[in-house]
């Protein structure tokens, strides 16, 4: 009998252990962190790779009030000396900035004040400590002061809030403080989108520089984020900062699931037969020298399988964000970028210099910066590095491949909707049985837009790409187009039903693996007949049936119509 629940959306280490959720043991991170002896460590990882849960684990481990039994049987418990020295031995200040989303600087500041103020309130008992001076107590009261339900610290108090809080707590306990700041760069991202980036970058820079630079009250500090913001922008003068990005070897196995961890997880829930499909869809990320899966995808897919053992994988990770950067790159692509996207879709790599330090304002300054951000945020991964320091970037897995295709279709449909003349001509040619115009019109789209170029991905994936591509064009100009509709003994790729003309059209699309376009057109037409795809159109009262076999190879296509 399965006892453990899957921790979907649960980012509290204590809750996962106490409430008997399945936990993939990442407590080895604690030992590595302590052995490194870095005063300040920044971990940059894509979203949904376990940053917040690891921060919660660190808080629980160090916190004076922790239940030490929570770590029994976990990897860190094997290091008895380390546990004796550090487990439950330090006061911890833990803040997360991931929910800072103000539309303007005033709203964002108010949210940050609330986050820091609520954390400070947990230590309100320090006011009873007679060893604190009146000035120190006043500094603390300024942090927690509330009027009309809102924290009201002024800008100077806010900028010094974490520094003063660490000093006061250090003095109260006579123990140095552990400071944890999760998703430090989210306010900067939101500020960039909201048009107040300069103000927010100054605020975050001041808060972090003041608390992290030469602070004798800190034992250590850990920050997480998606991007490493340029030192001159945020971490001015901070010489004790150690950055561990996705390119660095250290700590690489502690974010994301390893193949061994996924095998154990699948075995526990009885889905060992799904290992290959999970690997195809959700593996492929390379952090340092470790190959890892996206945890969010794996646990969500297993949860889906528990309800439906035949369920197909979904875009769990990519559906948790707008993916606007990917769309912007596609919509603004020049010929070179289009070519590079086509290489990626074909399973090949593109070679790029990666700029590891950027400000959010610089992201859209050049295509090179966008490539860097796509790599750092998980849309692309590194296969290797060249002798000249360039990164060989590839699409990590089937999920990101599908996401990239989807964004290409969205952009194509938007273009067609804004300039429908050519698409209307193509649609008319198809419904009127004009094979030559159909073939020429579709070829023009393949030549001028992003498409599959080569042979490294499976034929099925290439076939689906052309299917979706043609469907995107046609559906943008007509509501009479349907895809994968059950008809006869299977599913036709595309069916068009022109009711006013009483004309029904069936299109079957093939990828010409060996460049023999004629052969694959004939194969497509044969499939239409053998599967009786015309059945539904006959039942719907269509008087005229038109059947097309379409074969594609790279940017070439061939169309044949059944006689």
SVG drawing of the C-alpha trace seen along z (x, -y; Angstrom):
<svg xmlns="http://www.w3.org/2000/svg" viewBox="-26 -57 66 59">
<polyline fill="none" stroke="black" stroke-width="0.4" points="0.0,0.0 1.4,-3.4 1.6,-5.7 3.4,-8.8 1.7,-11.6 3.5,-13.5 4.6,-17.0 3.1,-19.0 3.5,-22.7 4.7,-21.8 7.8,-23.9 8.0,-23.4 10.6,-20.8 9.1,-20.3 5.6,-19.7 7.0,-17.2 8.7,-15.1 6.0,-15.5 3.0,-14.9 4.7,-11.9 5.2,-13.2 7.7,-11.5 11.0,-13.3 13.9,-13.1 16.8,-13.5 18.8,-16.6 20.3,-17.1 23.8,-16.5 23.6,-20.1 24.0,-21.1 27.3,-19.2 28.6,-20.7 27.6,-24.2 29.4,-23.9 32.5,-22.3 32.8,-25.1 32.9,-27.7 31.7,-30.4 30.3,-33.4 27.7,-34.2 26.5,-31.7 24.2,-32.5 22.6,-29.5 21.1,-30.3 18.8,-27.7 15.7,-27.7 12.3,-27.9 10.7,-24.7 14.1,-22.9 13.8,-22.8 15.4,-26.1 12.6,-27.0 12.4,-23.5 16.2,-23.5 16.0,-26.8 13.3,-25.5 15.5,-22.5 18.4,-24.8 16.2,-26.8 14.9,-23.7 18.4,-22.3 20.0,-25.4 17.1,-26.8 17.4,-26.9 13.8,-25.8 14.0,-22.9 12.8,-19.3 16.1,-17.4 14.2,-14.2 13.2,-15.5 16.6,-14.6 16.7,-11.1 17.5,-8.6 18.5,-11.3 21.9,-11.7 23.1,-14.5 22.4,-12.4 25.3,-10.1 27.6,-13.0 27.2,-13.0 30.0,-15.5 28.4,-18.0 24.9,-17.5 26.3,-17.9 27.9,-21.1 25.3,-22.8 21.9,-21.1 19.5,-23.4 22.3,-25.7 21.7,-29.0 19.0,-31.7 17.7,-31.9 16.3,-34.8 14.5,-33.5 12.7,-35.6 11.4,-34.9 10.9,-37.6 9.1,-35.4 5.7,-37.0 6.9,-40.6 4.8,-41.7 3.9,-45.3 2.7,-47.3 4.9,-50.2 7.7,-50.9 5.4,-51.9 3.5,-48.7 6.6,-46.6 8.2,-48.4 5.1,-47.8 5.3,-44.1 9.0,-43.9 8.3,-45.7 5.6,-43.2 7.9,-40.2 10.7,-41.6 8.4,-42.9 6.6,-39.6 9.9,-37.8 11.1,-40.3 7.9,-39.9 8.9,-36.3 11.6,-37.7 9.5,-40.2 10.6,-38.7 14.0,-40.4 12.3,-43.6 12.4,-41.9 16.2,-41.5 17.8,-44.0 21.1,-43.6 19.8,-45.4 20.2,-49.2 17.3,-51.5 18.7,-52.5 18.7,-48.8 15.2,-48.3 14.1,-51.4 15.7,-50.1 13.8,-46.8 10.5,-48.6 11.0,-50.7 11.1,-47.4 7.9,-46.0 5.9,-49.2 2.4,-48.7 -0.3,-51.4 -3.6,-50.6 -2.6,-47.0 0.6,-47.9 4.3,-48.0 5.4,-51.6 9.2,-51.6 10.6,-54.5 13.2,-54.0 16.2,-54.3 14.8,-51.7 13.9,-49.4 17.4,-49.5 19.0,-48.8 16.3,-46.4 18.0,-43.0 21.4,-44.4 19.8,-45.7 17.8,-42.6 20.8,-40.3 22.7,-42.5 19.8,-42.5 19.3,-38.8 23.0,-38.1 23.2,-40.1 20.1,-38.5 21.3,-34.9 25.1,-35.6 25.1,-33.5 25.7,-34.5 22.8,-34.4 22.0,-32.3 20.4,-34.6 18.4,-33.0 17.0,-35.0 15.0,-33.0 14.3,-34.3 16.2,-37.5 15.8,-38.6 12.0,-38.3 11.4,-41.9 13.9,-43.0 12.1,-40.9 8.7,-42.4 10.2,-45.9 11.6,-45.5 8.2,-44.6 6.5,-47.3 8.9,-50.1 10.5,-50.9 13.7,-48.8 16.2,-51.6 14.4,-52.3 14.1,-48.6 17.7,-47.7 18.9,-50.5 16.7,-49.3 17.7,-45.6 21.4,-46.6 21.3,-48.7 19.5,-46.0 21.8,-43.2 25.1,-45.2 24.4,-46.5 23.5,-43.2 26.0,-41.0 29.1,-43.1 31.4,-42.8 28.6,-41.8 30.1,-40.2 26.6,-39.1 26.3,-36.6 27.5,-33.0 26.6,-32.4 24.1,-33.5 22.5,-31.7 20.6,-33.4 18.7,-31.8 17.5,-33.2 17.2,-32.5 19.8,-34.9 23.1,-36.2 22.6,-40.0 25.8,-41.9 27.9,-42.7 28.1,-46.4 24.3,-46.5 23.4,-44.6 26.3,-43.1 28.5,-46.2 31.7,-45.7 30.6,-42.3 33.9,-40.3 32.7,-37.4 30.1,-36.2 30.4,-32.7 28.1,-32.1 27.0,-28.5 25.3,-28.7 24.1,-25.9 27.5,-25.9 29.4,-25.3 30.3,-21.8 29.8,-22.2 26.4,-21.5 25.1,-20.4 23.2,-17.3 21.3,-19.0 18.9,-20.9 16.8,-18.7 16.4,-14.9 19.1,-12.5 18.3,-9.5 18.7,-7.2 16.3,-9.4 13.7,-9.2 14.1,-5.5 13.4,-5.1 10.5,-7.5 8.9,-5.6 9.5,-2.3 7.8,-3.5 4.6,-4.4 4.7,-1.4 5.5,-3.1 8.9,-1.6 7.6,-1.0 7.3,-4.8 11.0,-5.5 11.8,-5.9 9.0,-8.3 9.8,-10.3 13.4,-10.6 12.4,-11.6 10.1,-14.4 11.7,-15.7 15.4,-14.8 18.2,-16.4 19.2,-19.3 22.9,-19.6 24.0,-21.3 27.8,-21.3 28.6,-17.7 25.3,-16.3 22.4,-15.3 19.1,-16.1 15.3,-16.0 12.9,-18.8 11.3,-17.8 8.1,-19.7 7.5,-17.7 8.3,-14.3 6.1,-14.5 3.2,-16.1 3.3,-13.4 3.4,-10.6 0.4,-12.2 -1.4,-12.2 -0.5,-8.6 -2.0,-7.6 -5.4,-8.7 -4.8,-7.5 -2.1,-5.0 -2.3,-5.7 -1.9,-9.4 0.5,-11.1 3.1,-13.6 2.1,-17.3 3.9,-20.6 3.8,-21.0 6.9,-23.1 6.3,-25.4 2.7,-26.0 3.8,-27.7 5.1,-30.7 4.2,-33.0 7.3,-32.0 7.3,-35.5 11.0,-35.6 10.8,-32.6 8.0,-34.1 9.9,-37.4 12.9,-35.7 10.8,-33.9 8.8,-37.0 11.9,-39.1 14.1,-36.5 16.3,-37.6 17.4,-35.1 20.4,-33.9 18.3,-33.3 15.6,-31.5 18.3,-29.2 19.6,-28.6 16.1,-27.8 15.7,-25.4 18.9,-23.6 17.7,-23.3 14.3,-21.8 16.3,-19.3 18.1,-18.1 21.4,-19.9 23.3,-22.4 24.0,-26.1 27.3,-27.6 27.0,-30.7 28.9,-32.8 27.1,-33.0 27.0,-36.2 26.5,-35.0 26.0,-38.4 23.2,-40.6 20.7,-43.1 17.1,-42.5 17.2,-45.7 20.0,-44.3 18.1,-41.0 16.5,-42.4 19.4,-44.6 20.7,-41.9 19.9,-38.4 23.1,-37.1 21.7,-38.2 18.4,-36.4 20.3,-33.2 22.1,-33.5 18.9,-34.0 17.2,-31.0 20.2,-28.9 20.2,-30.1 16.4,-29.8 16.2,-26.2 14.8,-26.5 18.2,-25.4 20.9,-23.3 24.6,-22.8 25.9,-19.8 29.5,-20.8 31.9,-23.8 34.3,-24.4 38.0,-25.1 37.1,-28.8 34.7,-28.9 31.5,-28.8 28.6,-26.8 27.0,-24.1 23.3,-24.7 20.6,-22.1 16.9,-21.6 17.0,-19.5 13.9,-17.3 10.5,-16.7 8.7,-19.2 10.8,-22.1 10.8,-20.9 6.9,-21.0 6.9,-24.4 9.2,-25.8 6.9,-24.4 3.9,-25.8 5.4,-29.3 6.3,-29.1 2.7,-28.1 1.4,-31.0 3.6,-33.5 2.7,-32.1 -1.1,-32.3 -0.6,-35.9 1.2,-36.8 -1.5,-35.1 -4.2,-36.9 -2.6,-40.2 -1.7,-39.5 -4.2,-36.9 -4.0,-37.4 -1.5,-34.5 -3.2,-32.2 -6.6,-32.8 -5.1,-32.0 -3.7,-28.8 -7.0,-27.8 -8.9,-28.5 -6.4,-26.4 -6.9,-23.5 -10.7,-23.7 -10.8,-24.2 -8.5,-21.2 -5.7,-23.4 -2.7,-21.1 -0.1,-23.4 -1.1,-26.5 -1.4,-24.5 2.1,-23.1 3.6,-26.5 1.8,-28.3 2.8,-25.9 6.4,-25.8 6.6,-29.6 5.6,-29.5 8.3,-26.9 10.9,-29.0 10.1,-32.2 9.4,-30.9 10.9,-28.6 10.6,-24.9 12.3,-21.6 15.6,-21.4 17.3,-18.0 17.2,-14.5 18.3,-14.2 14.9,-14.1 12.5,-11.2 10.4,-11.1 7.2,-11.3 8.2,-14.6 9.1,-16.1 5.8,-14.9 3.9,-16.4 5.8,-19.7 4.6,-20.0 1.2,-18.9 0.9,-21.6 2.5,-24.2 -0.1,-23.7 -2.9,-23.5 -1.8,-26.8 -1.9,-28.6 -5.3,-27.2 -7.0,-27.5 -6.0,-31.2 -8.2,-32.0 -11.0,-29.5 -13.1,-27.9 -13.8,-24.9 -10.5,-23.2 -10.1,-20.4 -7.1,-18.3 -6.8,-14.6 -10.6,-14.1 -11.7,-10.5 -13.0,-9.4 -13.4,-5.8 -10.8,-3.6 -8.4,-6.2 -7.6,-9.9 -7.0,-12.0 -4.3,-14.7 -6.4,-17.6 -10.0,-17.7 -11.7,-20.7 -15.5,-20.9 -16.7,-23.7 -20.4,-23.5 -21.5,-26.3 -19.7,-24.4 -20.5,-21.0 -16.9,-20.1 -14.9,-18.0 -11.1,-17.9 -8.8,-15.3 -5.0,-16.0 -2.5,-13.4 1.0,-14.6 4.2,-12.6 7.9,-13.4 9.9,-12.1 12.7,-10.4 14.7,-9.5 13.8,-12.7 11.5,-10.5 8.6,-13.0 6.5,-11.1 6.7,-7.9 5.5,-9.5 2.7,-11.3 1.5,-8.0 1.8,-6.4 -0.3,-9.2 -3.0,-8.8 -3.0,-5.0 -3.5,-5.6 -6.5,-7.8 -8.2,-5.0 -7.2,-2.1 -8.4,-3.9 -11.5,-5.2 -10.9,-8.8 -13.7,-10.1 -16.4,-8.4 -17.2,-11.3 -17.4,-13.8 -19.8,-11.5 -21.9,-11.3 -21.9,-15.1 -23.4,-15.4 -20.4,-16.5 -21.0,-16.0 -17.4,-16.5 -14.4,-14.9 -10.8,-16.0 -8.0,-13.9 -4.4,-15.1 -1.2,-13.4 1.4,-15.9 5.1,-15.0 7.7,-17.3 11.5,-17.3 13.4,-20.2 11.9,-23.2 10.5,-21.3 7.0,-19.9 5.1,-17.8 1.4,-17.6 -0.6,-14.9 -4.4,-14.7 -6.3,-11.4 -7.9,-11.0"/>
</svg>
